[in-house]
């Protein structure tokens, strides 16, 4: 029961990430979002684009686990995601919009999961057995880390 309650609280935390991002977009000059810390350093917009790409990949994991029996979950390289976001040249508004759509879709899926669904397992090449609840915990931990990175890049 405690694990279920913890997972439900973590899902609530995933909802709150969007509530923390929206005011940042609205209150900070777009030029600040594109400012880098150095020639190769990521801008806050780059970091937000990576958040949007991660949300898509986490959604793939959730779906694979829900529709397959012990599926192999693909590993991904976060630096590759960073490069992908830069290649696409997303601005902060577009990245936020993509993130919000993807997160909303993932939350809708999670809201429909039963307690037994949250315990379904996929096999990750590094993490090994990974449940839906584990993916939720990884998503929330990632939100916390990436919000810190974005705030540092914005210098707030």
C-alpha positions in Angstrom: 0.0 0.0 0.0 2.8 2.4 0.8 4.4 1.9 -2.6 1.1 2.7 -4.3 0.6 5.8 -2.2 4.2 6.9 -3.0 3.6 6.4 -6.7 0.4 8.4 -6.6 2.2 11.2 -4.8 5.0 11.1 -7.4 2.4 11.3 -10.2 1.0 14.4 -8.5 4.6 15.8 -8.5 4.8 15.2 -12.3 1.6 17.4 -12.6 3.2 20.2 -10.6 6.3 20.4 -12.9 4.2 22.1 -15.6 2.9 24.5 -13.0 6.5 25.5 -12.2 7.5 25.9 -15.9 4.7 28.1 -17.1 5.5 31.1 -15.0 9.2 31.0 -16.0 8.3 31.2 -19.6 5.8 34.0 -19.0 8.1 36.1 -16.7 11.5 35.9 -18.3 12.6 37.7 -21.5 13.0 35.3 -24.4 16.5 36.5 -25.0 17.5 35.2 -21.6 16.2 31.8 -22.5 18.6 31.7 -25.4 21.7 32.9 -23.5 24.4 30.3 -23.1 27.0 30.0 -20.3 29.8 29.6 -22.9 30.4 28.7 -26.5 29.2 25.1 -26.1 27.1 25.5 -23.0 23.4 24.9 -23.2 20.9 27.7 -23.0 17.8 27.4 -20.8 15.8 26.8 -24.0 18.2 23.9 -25.0 17.6 22.4 -21.5 13.8 22.8 -21.8 13.9 21.1 -25.3 15.7 18.2 -23.7 13.0 17.9 -21.1 10.4 17.7 -23.9 12.4 15.0 -25.7 12.8 13.0 -22.5 9.1 13.2 -21.9 8.5 11.6 -25.3 11.0 8.7 -24.5 9.5 8.1 -21.1 6.1 7.9 -22.7 7.5 5.2 -25.0 8.7 3.2 -22.0 5.3 3.5 -20.3 3.5 2.3 -23.4 5.9 -0.6 -24.0 5.5 -1.8 -20.5 1.7 -1.5 -20.6 1.2 -3.3 -23.9 3.9 -6.0 -23.8 5.1 -8.7 -21.5 8.4 -7.8 -20.0 9.5 -5.7 -23.0 13.1 -4.6 -23.7 13.2 -0.8 -22.9 15.6 1.2 -25.1 18.4 3.0 -23.5 19.0 6.5 -24.6 21.9 9.0 -24.3 20.9 12.3 -22.7 23.7 14.1 -24.6 22.2 12.8 -27.8 18.8 14.2 -26.7 20.5 17.6 -26.0 22.1 17.5 -29.5 18.7 16.6 -31.0 17.0 19.6 -29.3 19.7 21.9 -30.6 19.4 20.5 -34.1 15.7 21.2 -34.0 16.4 24.8 -32.7 13.4 24.9 -30.5 12.7 28.2 -28.7 11.5 28.0 -25.1 7.9 28.5 -26.0 7.8 25.7 -28.5 9.7 23.4 -26.1 7.3 24.1 -23.3 4.3 23.5 -25.6 5.8 20.1 -26.7 6.5 19.2 -23.1 3.0 20.1 -21.9 1.3 18.1 -24.6 3.6 15.1 -24.0 3.3 15.3 -20.2 -0.5 15.7 -20.4 -0.7 12.6 -22.5 1.6 10.6 -20.2 -0.4 11.8 -17.1 -3.7 10.8 -18.8 -2.2 7.3 -19.4 -0.9 7.1 -15.8 -4.3 8.2 -14.4 -5.9 5.2 -16.1 -3.4 2.7 -14.6 -4.6 0.2 -12.0 -2.4 -0.7 -9.0 -1.4 -3.9 -10.9 -0.5 -1.8 -14.0 1.9 0.3 -11.9 3.8 -2.9 -11.1 4.1 -4.1 -14.7 7.8 -4.7 -15.7 10.0 -3.8 -18.6 13.6 -4.8 -18.9 16.1 -1.9 -19.2 19.7 -2.7 -20.3 21.2 -0.9 -17.3 18.4 -0.7 -14.7 17.2 -4.2 -15.4 13.6 -4.9 -14.1 11.8 -1.5 -14.3 8.2 -1.1 -13.3 5.8 1.7 -14.4 6.2 3.0 -10.8 10.0 3.0 -11.3 9.5 5.1 -14.5 7.3 7.5 -12.6 10.0 7.9 -9.9 12.7 8.4 -12.6 10.6 11.0 -14.4 10.0 13.0 -11.1 13.7 12.8 -10.1 14.6 14.0 -13.6 12.1 16.9 -13.3 13.8 18.1 -10.1 17.3 17.9 -11.6 16.3 19.6 -14.9 14.4 22.4 -13.2 17.6 23.1 -11.2 19.6 23.1 -14.5 17.1 25.5 -16.1 17.1 27.9 -13.1 20.9 27.9 -13.1 20.9 28.6 -16.9 18.4 31.5 -16.4 20.5 32.7 -13.4 17.5 32.8 -11.0 
